[in-house]
Amino acid sequence: MPLDPTPAALRTAVEASPRAVAAHDKAAWVDLFTDDAQVNDPVGARPQIGRAAIERFYDTFIGPNTIAFRVDRDLVHPPTVLRDLTIVTTMPTGATVFVPMHLRYRLVEQDGVWKITYLAAHWELAAMIWQLLRTGLPGIAAALKLGPQVIVNQGFGGMLGLMRALGGVGRGGKRATTKVFAAAASTDLPRVRELLGNRADIELPVGTPVSTEEFTNRARNMRWKKVIAAGRTVTASVRLGDASGVAVVEFATNSNHIATIQFHLAAV
């Protein structure tokens, strides 16, 4: 009998990840993924696809460090779980960084168990590196250690793949996103139409398409914080009326135009 994708079941499957990370249990963590799973961490870097690549990812970025998940909220829209959180990472040198993050998991049933088939970690690599260096000698030592560690585990291609995360829509994408949010929050429909044109598909909440006009009406007095640009995506923690959640804004390939806006919401 197929498993029922209830929010509780999907959340339980996702919560196994920080437990395995805290226990430094590599086998348990890797076994949470399907054999063909894709890990985008951070979004914008070269994806890690398949068990062998995910194992190397663990050896590079998880195994050597102490990592704690500080979760603000979970937003479940089967088969997806989106976590709004901060990850606290302490390096072997003693340097500690606090990384604001939005984590998107897509799960599938496999042999009677929910497994992760896609993981997208939205966080900013440049901001993390800057924060690491500002910790002083422990951070500099950690940064100098990380480069060779990536090359040993993933090769020069892995290093180049990681550096891709320094590109993407960046500050321009964040400005474009917040301009749309500000126009919608003030119910300035002409301005929203000007900014989005006829290009953007809007789901509010995710899975429910709405027109630009309906989005503008429902976004009255919307508030946002923790705006993150990773790859060609901008995410933001948002509040619309009595609902809070995360907006995921995707930009078109090779363009500064917003392609989709999805609101993952949970009632307060």
Residue frames relative to the residue before (quaternion, step in Angstrom):
aa qw qx qy qz dx dy dz
M 1.0000 0.0000 0.0000 0.0000 0.00 0.00 0.00
P 0.4699 -0.6859 0.4674 0.3006 3.64 -0.77 0.96
L 0.5136 -0.6346 0.4829 0.3168 3.53 -1.13 0.69
D 0.4250 -0.6780 0.5384 0.2642 3.54 -1.14 0.68
P 0.3221 -0.7785 0.5022 0.1949 3.63 -0.60 1.08
T 0.0598 0.8164 -0.5683 0.0839 3.55 0.58 1.15
P 0.6293 -0.5311 0.3900 0.4122 3.62 -1.12 0.47
A 0.6500 0.5271 -0.3287 0.4377 3.59 0.95 -0.84
A 0.6695 0.5018 -0.3053 0.4547 3.59 0.93 -0.86
L 0.6775 0.4795 -0.2975 0.4717 3.58 0.92 -0.85
R 0.6381 0.5177 -0.3295 0.4650 3.57 1.01 -0.77
T 0.6269 0.5367 -0.3330 0.4561 3.59 1.00 -0.80
A 0.6486 0.5198 -0.3174 0.4565 3.58 0.98 -0.85
V 0.6774 0.4908 -0.2887 0.4657 3.57 0.97 -0.85
E 0.6553 0.5353 -0.3176 0.4280 3.58 0.98 -0.81
A 0.5354 0.6165 -0.4093 0.4072 3.60 1.23 -0.25
S 0.5827 0.6111 -0.3722 0.3854 3.60 1.14 -0.54
P 0.7148 0.4178 -0.2952 0.4769 3.67 0.66 -0.91
R 0.5899 0.5578 -0.3819 0.4418 3.61 1.11 -0.53
A 0.6795 0.4751 -0.2946 0.4752 3.59 0.89 -0.90
V 0.6300 0.5298 -0.3319 0.4607 3.58 1.03 -0.76
A 0.6691 0.5023 -0.3025 0.4566 3.60 0.88 -0.92
A 0.7061 0.4482 -0.2528 0.4864 3.58 1.08 -0.75
H 0.3302 -0.7453 0.4952 0.3005 3.60 1.31 -0.19
D 0.3589 0.7188 -0.4982 0.3260 3.54 1.01 0.93
K 0.2495 -0.8186 0.5036 0.1186 3.55 0.08 1.34
A 0.6690 0.5113 -0.3118 0.4401 3.58 0.82 -0.97
A 0.6637 0.4995 -0.3109 0.4618 3.59 0.91 -0.89
W 0.6657 0.5029 -0.3160 0.4517 3.60 0.94 -0.84
V 0.6780 0.4838 -0.3024 0.4635 3.59 0.83 -0.93
D 0.6556 0.5307 -0.3133 0.4363 3.60 1.04 -0.75
L 0.5358 0.6141 -0.4122 0.4073 3.61 1.23 -0.12
F 0.7003 0.4670 -0.2455 0.4809 3.58 1.27 -0.44
T 0.5141 -0.5877 0.5162 0.3520 3.54 -1.26 0.44
D 0.6568 -0.5381 0.3526 0.3934 3.58 -1.20 0.44
D 0.7558 0.3358 -0.1959 0.5269 3.60 1.14 -0.56
A 0.2770 0.8032 -0.4912 0.1918 3.58 1.24 0.40
Q 0.2604 -0.7433 0.5996 0.1423 3.53 -1.30 0.52
V 0.1121 -0.7841 0.6098 0.0280 3.54 -0.82 1.08
N 0.0746 -0.7729 0.6301 0.0063 3.57 -0.72 1.14
D 0.2945 0.7628 -0.5063 0.2737 3.58 0.01 1.29
P 0.4404 -0.4101 -0.7463 0.2843 1.48 -0.44 2.49
V 0.6342 -0.4799 0.4226 0.4346 3.55 -1.28 0.28
G 0.6931 0.4069 -0.3381 0.4896 3.55 -0.85 1.01
A 0.6283 0.4837 -0.3311 0.5115 3.58 1.19 -0.49
R 0.6413 -0.4944 0.3894 0.4389 3.57 -1.24 0.19
P 0.4621 -0.6986 0.4613 0.2926 3.63 -0.74 0.97
Q 0.3279 -0.6813 0.6156 0.2219 3.53 -1.29 0.57
I 0.0253 -0.8335 0.5495 -0.0514 3.58 -0.42 1.24
G 0.8044 0.2421 -0.2111 0.4998 3.56 -0.81 1.05
R 0.7015 -0.5230 0.3056 0.3754 3.53 -1.24 0.59
A 0.6635 0.5129 -0.3273 0.4355 3.61 0.83 -0.90
A 0.6713 0.4909 -0.2999 0.4674 3.59 0.92 -0.89
I 0.6548 0.5076 -0.3143 0.4633 3.58 1.01 -0.79
E 0.6090 0.5363 -0.3460 0.4709 3.59 1.10 -0.65
R 0.6608 0.4931 -0.3064 0.4757 3.59 0.96 -0.85
F 0.6009 0.5481 -0.3485 0.4660 3.57 1.09 -0.71
Y 0.6395 0.5186 -0.3209 0.4681 3.60 0.93 -0.88
D 0.6810 0.5074 -0.2970 0.4366 3.58 0.82 -1.00
T 0.6951 0.4874 -0.2681 0.4555 3.57 1.11 -0.70
F 0.8539 0.2344 -0.0542 0.4615 3.54 0.65 -1.14
I 0.7392 0.3942 -0.2298 0.4953 3.60 1.13 -0.47
G 0.6814 0.5507 -0.2996 0.3777 3.57 0.67 -1.12
P 0.7388 0.4350 -0.2675 0.4397 3.63 0.75 -0.93
N 0.7327 0.4555 -0.2112 0.4594 3.59 1.19 -0.49
T 0.3663 -0.6571 0.5966 0.2796 3.53 -1.37 0.18
I 0.0433 -0.8352 0.5450 -0.0599 3.56 -0.51 1.24
A 0.0647 -0.7833 0.6182 0.0112 3.55 -0.93 0.98
F 0.2859 -0.7471 0.5824 0.1443 3.57 -1.05 0.89
R 0.0713 -0.7729 0.6298 0.0302 3.58 -0.75 1.06
V 0.1006 -0.8514 0.5148 -0.0011 3.54 0.03 1.36
D 0.2999 -0.7491 0.5695 0.1571 3.55 -0.88 1.03
R 0.7812 -0.1724 0.1358 0.5844 3.59 0.96 -0.86
D 0.2647 -0.7067 0.6315 0.1783 3.50 -1.38 0.46
L 0.1245 -0.7728 0.6208 0.0447 3.55 -0.96 0.93
V 0.0781 -0.8367 0.5418 -0.0151 3.54 -0.45 1.23
H 0.0950 0.7393 -0.6587 0.1026 3.53 -0.82 1.13
P 0.3428 -0.7961 0.4486 0.2177 3.60 0.19 1.30
P 0.6057 -0.2434 -0.7569 -0.0309 1.51 -1.82 1.75
T 0.5109 0.6584 -0.4030 0.3783 3.59 1.14 0.58
V 0.0954 -0.7376 0.6643 0.0739 3.52 -1.20 0.72
L 0.0809 -0.7801 0.6197 0.0295 3.57 -0.87 0.99
R 0.1620 -0.8001 0.5758 0.0456 3.54 -0.74 1.15
D 0.1984 -0.7351 0.6398 0.1044 3.54 -0.99 0.96
L 0.2238 0.8074 -0.4897 0.2412 3.57 -0.32 1.23
T 0.2797 -0.6728 0.6362 0.2536 3.48 -1.45 -0.11
I 0.2049 -0.7632 0.6001 0.1237 3.56 -0.95 0.87
V 0.1981 -0.7720 0.5987 0.0795 3.55 -0.86 1.06
T 0.0393 -0.8189 0.5716 -0.0336 3.57 -0.51 1.21
T 0.1100 -0.7683 0.6290 0.0448 3.55 -0.88 1.04
M 0.3295 -0.7688 0.5257 0.1550 3.54 -0.65 1.21
P 0.6644 -0.5020 0.3575 0.4228 3.63 -1.21 0.31
T 0.6480 0.5220 -0.3217 0.4517 3.61 1.15 -0.52
G 0.5929 -0.5816 0.3601 0.4250 3.59 1.28 -0.20
A 0.5098 0.6360 -0.4283 0.3901 3.60 1.23 -0.18
T 0.1179 -0.7918 0.5979 0.0410 3.56 -0.99 0.90
V 0.0611 -0.7851 0.6161 0.0199 3.56 -0.98 0.92
F 0.2659 -0.7335 0.6097 0.1401 3.53 -1.21 0.74
V 0.0796 -0.8416 0.5339 -0.0195 3.58 -0.38 1.25
P 0.3013 -0.7335 0.5804 0.1851 3.62 -0.51 1.15
M 0.0390 0.8342 -0.5382 0.1138 3.55 -0.80 0.98
H 0.1298 -0.7015 0.6864 0.1409 3.50 -1.40 0.41
L 0.1341 -0.8040 0.5786 0.0291 3.57 -0.73 1.11
R 0.0982 -0.7890 0.6052 0.0398 3.57 -0.81 1.03
Y 0.0803 -0.7814 0.6188 0.0090 3.54 -0.83 1.11
R 0.0820 -0.7399 0.6616 0.0895 3.58 -1.08 0.74
L 0.1562 -0.8255 0.5418 0.0264 3.54 -0.75 1.12
V 0.1097 -0.7554 0.6414 0.0769 3.53 -1.29 0.52
E 0.4694 -0.6435 0.5176 0.3125 3.54 -1.24 0.47
Q 0.0602 0.7875 -0.6097 0.0674 3.55 -0.91 0.93
D 0.8383 -0.1044 0.0194 0.5347 3.56 -0.56 1.20
G 0.7339 -0.4546 0.2348 0.4469 3.55 0.92 0.96
V 0.6783 0.4224 -0.2829 0.5305 3.59 1.27 0.29
W 0.4087 -0.6765 0.5480 0.2740 3.57 -1.09 0.69
K 0.0166 -0.8036 0.5942 -0.0311 3.55 -0.78 1.08
I 0.4978 -0.6485 0.4945 0.2951 3.53 -1.23 0.60
T 0.1237 -0.8035 0.5794 0.0591 3.56 -0.77 1.03
Y 0.7868 0.0942 -0.0504 0.6079 3.57 1.26 -0.35
L 0.0024 -0.7824 0.6221 -0.0295 3.55 -0.92 0.98
A 0.0292 -0.7797 0.6254 -0.0108 3.56 -0.86 1.02
A 0.1142 -0.7945 0.5959 0.0234 3.57 -0.60 1.20
H 0.1565 -0.8036 0.5721 0.0494 3.55 -0.42 1.26
W 0.3517 0.6815 -0.5804 0.2738 3.55 -0.47 1.28
E 0.4771 -0.7058 0.4647 0.2414 3.54 -1.21 0.54
L 0.3922 -0.7551 0.4845 0.2029 3.55 -0.48 1.28
A 0.6611 0.5164 -0.3226 0.4384 3.60 0.85 -0.92
A 0.6612 0.5032 -0.3094 0.4625 3.59 0.94 -0.86
M 0.6417 0.5184 -0.3245 0.4627 3.58 1.04 -0.76
I 0.6489 0.5118 -0.3222 0.4616 3.61 0.95 -0.86
W 0.6493 0.5150 -0.3136 0.4635 3.58 0.95 -0.89
Q 0.6511 0.5045 -0.3150 0.4715 3.58 0.95 -0.86
L 0.6377 0.5369 -0.3229 0.4481 3.58 1.00 -0.84
L 0.6826 0.4887 -0.2910 0.4588 3.58 0.87 -0.93
R 0.6433 0.5389 -0.3213 0.4389 3.59 1.09 -0.69
T 0.5654 0.5835 -0.4011 0.4231 3.62 1.20 -0.14
G 0.5597 -0.6331 0.3772 0.3790 3.58 1.27 -0.04
L 0.8521 -0.1598 0.1045 0.4874 3.54 -1.19 -0.59
P 0.6439 0.5084 -0.3584 0.4455 3.66 0.88 -0.73
G 0.6672 0.4996 -0.3020 0.4627 3.60 1.02 -0.77
I 0.6404 0.5123 -0.3231 0.4722 3.56 0.98 -0.84
A 0.6485 0.5125 -0.3149 0.4664 3.57 0.98 -0.85
A 0.6490 0.5129 -0.3175 0.4636 3.59 1.00 -0.81
A 0.6531 0.5106 -0.3160 0.4613 3.60 0.97 -0.84
L 0.6614 0.5017 -0.3046 0.4670 3.58 0.98 -0.83
K 0.6633 0.4994 -0.2948 0.4729 3.57 1.15 -0.61
L 0.6327 0.5783 -0.3321 0.3938 3.56 1.06 -0.79
G 0.6261 0.5707 -0.3477 0.4017 3.59 0.90 -0.87
P 0.7066 0.4342 -0.2714 0.4884 3.62 0.70 -1.00
Q 0.6052 0.5688 -0.3464 0.4362 3.57 1.12 -0.71
V 0.6406 0.5085 -0.3133 0.4826 3.58 1.01 -0.83
I 0.6779 0.5002 -0.2997 0.4477 3.58 0.88 -0.94
V 0.6446 0.5233 -0.3260 0.4520 3.60 0.95 -0.83
N 0.7591 0.4012 -0.2104 0.4674 3.59 0.83 -0.99
Q 0.8302 0.2242 -0.0676 0.5059 3.57 0.99 -0.81
G 0.5006 -0.6699 0.4209 0.3514 3.58 1.26 -0.05
F 0.6937 -0.4535 0.3421 0.4427 3.55 -1.32 0.09
G 0.5899 0.5718 -0.3601 0.4419 3.57 1.15 -0.62
G 0.6372 0.5279 -0.3208 0.4609 3.56 1.09 -0.73
M 0.6350 0.5160 -0.3272 0.4728 3.56 1.04 -0.76
L 0.6643 0.4892 -0.3053 0.4755 3.58 0.92 -0.89
G 0.6354 0.5366 -0.3229 0.4517 3.57 1.07 -0.77
L 0.6414 0.5083 -0.3217 0.4761 3.57 1.05 -0.75
M 0.6663 0.5237 -0.3086 0.4318 3.59 0.92 -0.87
R 0.5104 0.6354 -0.4251 0.3938 3.60 1.20 -0.31
A 0.6036 0.5847 -0.3517 0.4125 3.59 1.17 -0.57
L 0.5804 0.5751 -0.3827 0.4312 3.59 1.24 -0.19
G 0.6351 0.5027 -0.3286 0.4858 3.58 1.29 -0.16
G 0.4038 0.7238 -0.5077 0.2353 3.57 -1.10 -0.67
V 0.7618 -0.4046 0.2650 0.4310 3.54 -1.30 -0.22
G 0.2016 -0.8556 0.4664 0.0990 3.60 1.22 -0.36
R 0.8360 -0.1746 0.1436 0.5000 3.54 -1.15 -0.73
G 0.6136 0.5584 -0.3511 0.4340 3.58 1.05 -0.72
G 0.6547 0.5041 -0.3053 0.4734 3.57 1.01 -0.80
K 0.6387 0.5148 -0.3271 0.4690 3.57 1.02 -0.74
R 0.6493 0.5043 -0.3222 0.4695 3.59 0.99 -0.81
A 0.6503 0.5142 -0.3226 0.4568 3.59 0.93 -0.85
T 0.6532 0.5192 -0.3094 0.4561 3.58 0.99 -0.84
T 0.7161 0.4486 -0.2725 0.4601 3.59 0.77 -0.98
K 0.5742 0.5594 -0.3879 0.4549 3.62 1.15 -0.44
V 0.6490 0.4971 -0.3134 0.4831 3.58 0.98 -0.84
F 0.6546 0.5120 -0.3176 0.4565 3.58 0.90 -0.89
A 0.6662 0.5077 -0.3089 0.4505 3.59 0.91 -0.90
A 0.6520 0.5041 -0.3185 0.4683 3.58 0.97 -0.82
A 0.6689 0.4879 -0.3036 0.4715 3.58 0.95 -0.85
A 0.6479 0.5352 -0.3250 0.4339 3.59 0.95 -0.85
S 0.7233 0.3831 -0.2365 0.5235 3.58 1.13 -0.60
T 0.4195 -0.7407 0.4168 0.3190 3.58 1.41 0.28
D 0.3320 0.7258 -0.5196 0.3050 3.57 0.98 0.91
L 0.1802 -0.8442 0.4976 0.0847 3.55 0.36 1.31
P 0.6409 0.5128 -0.3612 0.4425 3.68 0.81 -0.75
R 0.6621 0.4991 -0.3090 0.4658 3.58 0.99 -0.82
V 0.6283 0.5212 -0.3394 0.4673 3.61 0.98 -0.79
R 0.6626 0.4955 -0.3070 0.4704 3.59 0.93 -0.88
E 0.6250 0.5367 -0.3368 0.4559 3.57 1.04 -0.76
L 0.7085 0.4734 -0.2607 0.4539 3.57 0.91 -0.94
L 0.7590 0.3739 -0.1971 0.4952 3.58 0.98 -0.84
G 0.2419 -0.7674 0.5499 0.2239 3.59 1.07 -0.63
N 0.6571 -0.4655 0.3743 0.4600 3.56 -1.03 -0.80
R 0.4818 0.7289 -0.3830 0.2999 3.53 1.28 0.29
A 0.7270 0.4915 -0.2527 0.4075 3.58 0.96 -0.83
D 0.2358 -0.7126 0.6435 0.1500 3.52 -1.19 0.77
I 0.1290 -0.8114 0.5697 0.0213 3.56 -0.76 1.09
E 0.0730 -0.7721 0.6308 0.0248 3.55 -0.97 0.95
L 0.1288 0.7910 -0.5779 0.1542 3.55 -0.64 1.19
P 0.4123 -0.4195 -0.7430 0.3193 1.49 -0.28 2.53
V 0.7594 -0.3538 0.2576 0.4815 3.57 -1.34 0.03
G 0.7586 0.3262 -0.2723 0.4940 3.57 -0.89 0.99
T 0.7226 0.3596 -0.2238 0.5463 3.57 1.29 -0.21
P 0.2440 -0.7947 0.5364 0.1454 3.62 -0.17 1.23
V 0.0391 -0.7789 0.6258 0.0118 3.55 -1.08 0.81
S 0.5396 -0.6045 0.4760 0.3419 3.54 -1.26 0.44
T 0.6606 -0.4814 0.3880 0.4259 3.55 -1.29 0.26
E 0.6452 0.5274 -0.3183 0.4519 3.57 1.01 -0.80
E 0.6746 0.4779 -0.3060 0.4722 3.59 0.88 -0.88
F 0.6104 0.5435 -0.3475 0.4596 3.59 1.01 -0.77
T 0.6750 0.4996 -0.2958 0.4552 3.58 0.86 -0.96
N 0.6542 0.5127 -0.3134 0.4593 3.59 0.97 -0.80
R 0.7297 0.4430 -0.2399 0.4624 3.56 0.92 -0.93
A 0.6697 0.5052 -0.2947 0.4577 3.59 1.22 -0.44
R 0.2852 0.7757 -0.5173 0.2220 3.60 1.24 0.22
N 0.8537 0.0567 -0.0904 0.5097 3.58 -0.88 1.05
M 0.2487 0.7744 -0.5385 0.2203 3.59 1.15 0.52
R 0.1458 -0.7680 0.6181 0.0830 3.54 -1.15 0.74
W 0.0568 -0.8053 0.5901 0.0077 3.57 -1.13 0.60
K 0.0131 0.7593 -0.6504 0.0152 3.52 -1.30 0.50
K 0.7922 0.3136 -0.2171 0.4763 3.58 -1.33 -0.01
V 0.1552 0.7953 -0.5590 0.1759 3.55 0.66 1.17
I 0.0622 -0.8213 0.5650 -0.0479 3.56 -0.63 1.21
A 0.1466 -0.7644 0.6222 0.0837 3.57 -0.93 0.94
A 0.1261 0.7704 -0.6119 0.1268 3.57 -0.71 1.12
G 0.8106 0.0092 -0.0534 0.5831 3.55 -0.56 1.14
R 0.7338 -0.3566 0.2961 0.4967 3.55 -0.87 -0.97
T 0.5904 0.5481 -0.3489 0.4789 3.55 1.22 0.63
V 0.1146 -0.7383 0.6582 0.0926 3.52 -1.19 0.70
T 0.0799 -0.7785 0.6212 0.0409 3.57 -0.92 0.92
A 0.0246 -0.7958 0.6050 -0.0071 3.55 -1.18 0.58
S 0.4076 -0.6522 0.5756 0.2779 3.54 -1.14 0.69
V 0.0395 -0.8357 0.5460 -0.0443 3.57 -0.66 1.10
R 0.1285 -0.7435 0.6460 0.1159 3.50 -1.40 0.27
L 0.0268 -0.7736 0.6326 -0.0261 3.54 -0.84 1.10
G 0.8191 -0.0937 0.0310 0.5651 3.57 -0.33 1.20
D 0.8040 -0.2215 0.1974 0.5153 3.54 -0.73 -1.11
A 0.6410 0.5184 -0.3231 0.4648 3.60 1.25 0.04
S 0.1122 -0.7703 0.6246 0.0629 3.54 -1.08 0.79
G 0.1934 0.7909 -0.5636 0.1391 3.55 -1.17 0.48
V 0.5184 -0.6038 0.5024 0.3379 3.53 -1.22 -0.65
A 0.2478 -0.7394 0.6093 0.1437 3.53 -1.02 0.90
V 0.1460 -0.7668 0.6215 0.0660 3.56 -1.00 0.91
V 0.0735 -0.8122 0.5781 -0.0270 3.55 -0.48 1.28
E 0.1224 -0.8010 0.5851 0.0326 3.56 -0.60 1.18
F 0.2686 -0.7585 0.5769 0.1404 3.54 -0.98 0.92
A 0.5706 -0.6009 0.4373 0.3494 3.56 -1.10 0.71
T 0.5912 -0.5745 0.4328 0.3649 3.56 -1.18 0.61
N 0.8564 0.0253 -0.0590 0.5122 3.54 -0.96 0.99
S 0.6656 0.4389 -0.3092 0.5184 3.58 1.06 0.75
N 0.4244 -0.6909 0.5221 0.2643 3.56 -1.23 0.51
H 0.5075 0.6608 -0.4119 0.3690 3.58 1.29 0.14
I 0.4537 -0.6616 0.5285 0.2777 3.56 -1.07 0.81
A 0.2560 -0.7883 0.5464 0.1202 3.56 -0.82 1.05
T 0.8077 -0.0321 0.0541 0.5863 3.59 0.90 -0.90
I 0.0905 -0.7376 0.6643 0.0811 3.52 -1.30 0.55
Q 0.0188 -0.7934 0.6078 -0.0257 3.56 -0.73 1.11
F 0.2001 -0.7765 0.5905 0.0917 3.55 -0.89 0.99
H 0.1374 -0.7576 0.6358 0.0544 3.57 -0.62 1.19
L 0.0290 0.8491 -0.5191 0.0932 3.54 -0.24 1.28
A 0.0790 -0.7455 0.6577 0.0741 3.50 -1.32 0.49
A 0.4916 -0.6551 0.4830 0.3097 3.57 -0.97 0.82
V 0.4800 -0.6699 0.4856 0.2916 3.55 -1.03 0.78
